[in-house]
Amino acid sequence: MKVFAERLTELRRQYKYTQRQMADILGISQPSYIRYENDTSEPTQENLVKLADTFDVTVDYLLGRSDI
């Protein structure tokens, strides 16, 4: 899931969200969110969809299955 962690970090910075704001959007703790970006934890399916919706991308893009 290294591609996921890289894309998530890139999108968060592009949209100028803090890690705290992202955690709040997902309804999780900040350390839990940081683990997504550090590639030490994977989001639930529900949170994966929330992330895709937040950044207006597909789940496939976040997972590295597509480049658009």
C-alpha positions, 0 to 999 in steps of 0.5 A: 500500500506504499502507493496509497500512502504516497498519494494520500500525503500528496493529496492532503498537501495539495488540498492544504489539509492538516493531518488533524483535519483529515482525522476529523473528517474521517472521525478517527484519531490523529495517530490513526490517520498518521499511520495511513500516511506512514504505510503502517495501517490501512483504512477501512472501506468506509474511510477509503470511500470518504478519502476518495470523496474528500479529494474527488478521486476514485478509490482505484486512484488512491490504491494505485490501480489507476493514474486518473 
